[in-house]
Amino acid sequence: MAYADVNGINLYYEIHGAGRPLVLLHGGLGSGEMFGDNLDRLAADHQVILPDLQGHGRTADVDRPIDYVTMGDDIAALIGHLGLEKPDLVGYSLGGGVALQVAIRHPERVGRAVVVSAGIRRDATYPEILEQQGQVSGAAAEFMRDTPMYELYQRVAPHPEHFPRLLDKIGELMAKDYDHTEEVRGLQVPTLIMAADADMCPPSHFVEVFALLDGGRRDGGWMGEGRPKGGHALAILPGLTHYNVVDSPLFATTALAFLDQPGPDQTAQ
């Protein structure tokens, strides 16, 4: 357990296991603790670097908005601070959006990326979910006292009294329109797009993202010669939702199957 002063923030992180490095990024209103048994699965053969993102867990908030781009720069700076040589990234929900920004903005610092349950357009999210997200603000703090998110924050945050401020910033983040279509189209880092089959966005959205990466446009061929040239992949995990995909053993199993496969130069052509 340690802190790193990077990119204007004192970022908390833990290191678990040994092997090729993997940076694991949690979801909104959570922390690294949310991965449970999947952390052990990932750390069995990898060195897992487990940060708490801005204003989450044991990382105190700073005077700036919570924003995917800025948090992506935080993680890129952490990679440099730790001297990691192109670690892989696995990010879920909020962390998935952050991982995507690291891959887009700092491809030279990333080996492979797994982006889980993170849509790339705001309008791809179901309307009823957007309506619920519109109600997230500091005013909801009192109503969240019996939730796991509140309990976690009160237990580990450097300033437990800042929970309403975190809700305000998360609400502002979710209210912003976004469309990362063009950035994803030019993605250079081999990326697995992963989602639950009953996620916040329909499965068709994640198929659309895969298509931007040249996936699903032709038969893959006997030797995989028709697969996306960038090494990208798609996984829709069955029987899961946005809220429990990170608890399923399929989360770690599928991520590792992608991360541990041979590179393009090692596969048959």
Summary of the structure (lengths in Angstrom):
residues: 269
radius of gyration: 17.9
end to end distance: 43.4
largest distance: 58.1
contacts: 886
relative contact order: 0.14
helix: 42%
strand: 20%
